[in-house]
Amino acid sequence: MKSLEVKYLGLTLKNPVVVSSSGLTSTVDNIKKMEAAGAGAVVLKSLFQEQITHEAQAYEHEGDYPEAHDYIMSYAVNNSVEEYLKLIREAKQAVSIPIIASINCTSVGEWVSFAKRIEAAGADALELNIYFLASNKDMNAAACEAQYLGIAAKLRSIVTIPISVKMPKTFTNIPHMVDQLYYRKINGVVLFNRFYEPDINVETMKVESASVFSSPSDIRESLRWVGIVSAAVPLVDVAASTGIHSGEAAIKQLLAGAAVVEVCSVLYKKGPKAINEILEFINGWMGKHHYKSIEEFRGKMNPKNLGSLDVYERSQFMRYYSSHE
Ligand SMILES: Cc1cc2nc3c(=O)[nH]c(=O)nc-3n(C[C@H](O)[C@H](O)[C@H](O)COP(=O)(O)O)c2cc1C
């Protein structure tokens, strides 16, 4: 009898397919559909730091009475949060899979105190989407990293539920960053975040958004780092994210060492049935290779279990380029 059960952030999931934070997880109806299609857990759409700030500022100039202003500011902040807390509470009632809340933030600020209420509303874990582009030439790499670590440490001091950090791939030394997060008692990392990407329309001369959806080839960068990080920092759970569009891609990430795979674009393209297709593939593949549990093969192809970092690094690069005339 095969089992697809996995552990992620101290939670037991019936399988490793997690729905990524997005509009797909912003309503209870959608979350129910994801559970019905077989999802092991869902990450709710992010509560944005900007969203809270923006709502508060929209009220800022209405009325000249300071007491009213204070009240309105706190109403605006609470209201947007209230909506989010309601989503957590209702989702917890409606489904039995774990509900992971998500906060998108750039710095330590007022939003931090909201995390306590997210925990109280019943979220099983918190995914922290730290969306901070290092574009200031006067800010060095150490300062950028300190900003990420400061947010993570602050959150850790506020909630007791497991925390994962959804990271960009732009750090100089990704395993070192993950290790630093581990020392701040962060339970997991999501590799990787997908930032907004600008494009330029040469006819309208406007900056537009490039496609927000990934393609299957986008798996490569996360595959490398899932392998390297899961071997280097084994006590931090790794969720693979970006470019996982098929059961085969999910198996690759599990073989590299991922605890779970997060999927998003493929669900926008194919609908919730894509989850079932991925699970069927995993089941079939495990049967073919005589595996009874995910743990039996998870990480089998990461550098530690292969006994060498080479296949993820330079020697393969040299072989690859020298074999192409
Ligand atoms: C329409 C859309 C909305 C998204 N919204 C969020 C969000 O609110 N918070 C977040 O952390 N990531 C968000 N993401 C990023 C996804 O969670 C995911 O990390 C990214 O799409 C890469 O996974 P994929 O290749 O499976 O699409 C969004 C992605 C899309 C396409």
The ligand as an SDF file (V2000), in Angstrom:
LIG
                    3D

 31 33  0  0  0  0  0  0  0  0999 V2000
   -1.8130   35.5250  -10.6830 C   0  0  0  0  0  0  0  0  0  0  0  0
   -0.7660   35.2470   -9.6290 C   0  0  0  0  0  0  0  0  0  0  0  0
   -0.9240   35.7720   -8.3450 C   0  0  0  0  0  0  0  0  0  0  0  0
    0.0360   35.5330   -7.3610 C   0  0  0  0  0  0  0  0  0  0  0  0
   -0.1370   36.0520   -6.1120 N   0  0  0  0  0  0  0  0  0  0  0  0
    0.7870   35.7710   -5.1400 C   0  0  0  0  0  0  0  0  0  0  0  0
    0.6080   36.2190   -3.7980 C   0  0  0  0  0  0  0  0  0  0  0  0
   -0.3810   36.8650   -3.4380 O   0  0  0  0  0  0  0  0  0  0  0  0
    1.5720   35.9150   -2.8970 N   0  0  0  0  0  0  0  0  0  0  0  0
    2.6750   35.1670   -3.2060 C   0  0  0  0  0  0  0  0  0  0  0  0
    3.5060   34.8780   -2.3390 O   0  0  0  0  0  0  0  0  0  0  0  0
    2.8690   34.7210   -4.4710 N   0  0  0  0  0  0  0  0  0  0  0  0
    1.9560   35.0060   -5.4250 C   0  0  0  0  0  0  0  0  0  0  0  0
    2.1450   34.5350   -6.6980 N   0  0  0  0  0  0  0  0  0  0  0  0
    3.3500   33.7230   -7.0010 C   0  0  0  0  0  0  0  0  0  0  0  0
    3.0150   32.2390   -6.8960 C   0  0  0  0  0  0  0  0  0  0  0  0
    2.6110   31.8730   -5.5890 O   0  0  0  0  0  0  0  0  0  0  0  0
    4.2190   31.3640   -7.2830 C   0  0  0  0  0  0  0  0  0  0  0  0
    5.2590   31.5720   -6.3510 O   0  0  0  0  0  0  0  0  0  0  0  0
    4.7500   31.6820   -8.6740 C   0  0  0  0  0  0  0  0  0  0  0  0
    3.7010   31.8440   -9.6080 O   0  0  0  0  0  0  0  0  0  0  0  0
    5.6790   30.5710   -9.1560 C   0  0  0  0  0  0  0  0  0  0  0  0
    5.0070   29.3290   -9.1860 O   0  0  0  0  0  0  0  0  0  0  0  0
    4.4660   28.6980  -10.5800 P   0  0  0  0  0  0  0  0  0  0  0  0
    5.6210   28.5540  -11.4710 O   0  0  0  0  0  0  0  0  0  0  0  0
    3.8350   27.3870  -10.1850 O   0  0  0  0  0  0  0  0  0  0  0  0
    3.4510   29.6650  -11.1190 O   0  0  0  0  0  0  0  0  0  0  0  0
    1.1850   34.7470   -7.6850 C   0  0  0  0  0  0  0  0  0  0  0  0
    1.3240   34.2250   -8.9780 C   0  0  0  0  0  0  0  0  0  0  0  0
    0.3680   34.4530   -9.9450 C   0  0  0  0  0  0  0  0  0  0  0  0
    0.5460   33.8610  -11.3160 C   0  0  0  0  0  0  0  0  0  0  0  0
  1  2  1  0
  2  3  1  0
  2 30  2  0
  3  4  2  0
  4  5  1  0
  4 28  1  0
  5  6  2  0
  6  7  1  0
  6 13  1  0
  7  8  2  0
  7  9  1  0
  9 10  1  0
 10 11  2  0
 10 12  1  0
 12 13  2  0
 13 14  1  0
 14 15  1  0
 14 28  1  0
 15 16  1  0
 16 17  1  0
 16 18  1  0
 18 19  1  0
 18 20  1  0
 20 21  1  0
 20 22  1  0
 22 23  1  0
 23 24  1  0
 24 25  2  0
 24 26  1  0
 24 27  1  0
 28 29  2  0
 29 30  1  0
 30 31  1  0
M  END
$$$$
